[in-house]
Amino acid sequence: MTTTTAEPARTGMSRRQRARLTRGAQYAVGLLVILFLALKTDWKSFSDSFLRLDIAASMWPRLLTEAIRNTLVYTLLAFAFGLALGLLLAMMKLSSIGPYRWFANGYIELFRGLPSLVVLFMVAYGIPNAFPGFKFPGDFFGMVTVGLGLTAAAYMAETIRAGIQAVPKGQMEAARSLGMSPGRTMFSIVIPQAFRIVIPPLTNELILLVKDSSLVYVLGVSVAQYELTKFGSTFLNTKASPTPLIVVALAYLAITLPLSSLVRALEKRFAQAR
Amino acid sequence: MATHAISIRNLSKAFGDNVVLRDISMDIEPGQVVCVIGPSGSGKSTLLRCVNLLEQPTSGRIWVGTDEMTDPDVDIDKVRRRIGMVFQSFNLFPHLKVLDNLTIAQTKVLGRSMDEAKKVARHNLERVGMADREAAFPSQLSGGQQQRIAIARSLSMDPELMLFDEPTSALDPELVGEVLAVMKGLAAEGMTMMIVTHEMGFAREVADRVVFMDGGYVVEDGHPSQVIGDPQNARTKSFLHRVLNPMVIEPEDMHPDGLRDAISDLAP
């Protein structure tokens, strides 16, 4: 398509031809914008500060063995804790027993509304202050798990609740008619189906947690406990170059992109079992 | 009281202000095949669902065998094991393969070993003519096949009686026959069955007894040749007339204004 911005002629063109012409024009405008930006960019000055390969190389191999590894560990710990607590809260919220429902509602509203940073801080310093002598099991890892997991649980509870409610009522009736108890029905029939429904939104939670794990620095971390963001900002200070930020950004993508495709594969596998 | 398969006494059910069942009493004997017919909203499905307590009756009492379903202290899960239930929308478990649909309750509820449960499941798949599809997921099967598997799933629990809630209403017309054939086979084997249905031919041929319900009441109750062949009540007559002759529209069935509105809606 060579025509770029010409007004489509009113006559002699079918709707399909006009649509094709419009789309061609949109592509052309997009290309022009990209071309303009690429030509206007001062590549030399940009790469001198943001794309310094020598600085990037100096971050290796600790980038992988410490920073990426710690980010993954913190994320998975908090996700597992949040998922378990979120499931419990979701079932409490759907309970016919008032006090369970009220507690779940209160919890979800509170922890969804508070900044993760504040929750993490209160877990790390508030709890030991209020209960002198209390130590988290697993110490630092315990604090990370609970501190990040408490907030994640609130979000996941709402997601899981929606998933449970999306399972048709007939499933519960069929299971109960076969003599299954309410609990057995929940765990064998309803929850497995609910999880297939909430895989995409739960992936969202997981990816948000990957990035929220950068808040762990408020706990006061040792060098070996640095996750990606803290690791990068240390280099930022010592090297006087913003290149570490780019490296860290790419490292986050290296975590989240495979995660997304893993979930897509999972969804595809479950497609027929729904 | 002598042991009936199902015994219903003064059963009433209301959803808020909407009274669906009014003071129903009936007994169903072991081995009996009872078809419940009636217009939609007559309460027939609610009656069936009250029998295994999927609906909680507002008042009245229900016994299945010697167990009183309406006793607040009844072990409902235990009694339900003896009552098969087949739904209009099949309600197979979509996340489980066919064989697992049939074994899950056997192993988790009856405590059978996996080997035994599979044996029972395969026997029942054979009975409904689905032995070759045990590895399929429900979504890969036609409605008729799904319903036959749902019947096999109930049979795998060795129920004393079976409840069917409009088992063929969600099926394409050409698939109705295969499900009715399975049910006919069950009836011939002496299974106690309570069936809510619109299949008058099936009711006439297979049922020992037909119950016609309207407005929450049992209007007629008797042998199919009586209730379907020679109905006495005007409401039964008018219902059967419409069901058996769907192309005939009676003038009094159409509200004149409604008809006019419907026509003017069609005209641009």
HADDOCK unambig.tbl for C-alpha pairs under 7 A between the chains (distance, minus, plus):
assign (segid A and resid 170 and name CA) (segid B and resid 91 and name CA) 5.73 0.50 0.50
assign (segid A and resid 171 and name CA) (segid B and resid 91 and name CA) 5.63 0.50 0.50
assign (segid A and resid 171 and name CA) (segid B and resid 93 and name CA) 6.72 0.50 0.50
assign (segid A and resid 174 and name CA) (segid B and resid 91 and name CA) 6.15 0.50 0.50
assign (segid A and resid 177 and name CA) (segid B and resid 80 and name CA) 5.73 0.50 0.50
assign (segid A and resid 177 and name CA) (segid B and resid 85 and name CA) 6.28 0.50 0.50
assign (segid A and resid 178 and name CA) (segid B and resid 80 and name CA) 6.32 0.50 0.50
assign (segid A and resid 178 and name CA) (segid B and resid 81 and name CA) 5.52 0.50 0.50
assign (segid A and resid 178 and name CA) (segid B and resid 105 and name CA) 6.35 0.50 0.50
assign (segid A and resid 179 and name CA) (segid B and resid 77 and name CA) 4.32 0.50 0.50
assign (segid A and resid 179 and name CA) (segid B and resid 78 and name CA) 6.15 0.50 0.50
assign (segid A and resid 179 and name CA) (segid B and resid 80 and name CA) 5.03 0.50 0.50
assign (segid A and resid 179 and name CA) (segid B and resid 81 and name CA) 4.70 0.50 0.50
assign (segid A and resid 179 and name CA) (segid B and resid 109 and name CA) 6.50 0.50 0.50
assign (segid A and resid 180 and name CA) (segid B and resid 77 and name CA) 6.16 0.50 0.50
assign (segid A and resid 180 and name CA) (segid B and resid 105 and name CA) 6.87 0.50 0.50
assign (segid A and resid 180 and name CA) (segid B and resid 109 and name CA) 6.06 0.50 0.50
assign (segid A and resid 181 and name CA) (segid B and resid 77 and name CA) 6.14 0.50 0.50
assign (segid A and resid 193 and name CA) (segid B and resid 95 and name CA) 6.42 0.50 0.50
assign (segid A and resid 272 and name CA) (segid B and resid 137 and name CA) 6.92 0.50 0.50
assign (segid A and resid 272 and name CA) (segid B and resid 139 and name CA) 6.60 0.50 0.50
assign (segid A and resid 273 and name CA) (segid B and resid 94 and name CA) 5.60 0.50 0.50
assign (segid A and resid 273 and name CA) (segid B and resid 95 and name CA) 4.49 0.50 0.50
assign (segid A and resid 273 and name CA) (segid B and resid 96 and name CA) 6.77 0.50 0.50
assign (segid A and resid 273 and name CA) (segid B and resid 137 and name CA) 6.15 0.50 0.50
assign (segid A and resid 274 and name CA) (segid B and resid 94 and name CA) 4.94 0.50 0.50
assign (segid A and resid 274 and name CA) (segid B and resid 95 and name CA) 5.39 0.50 0.50
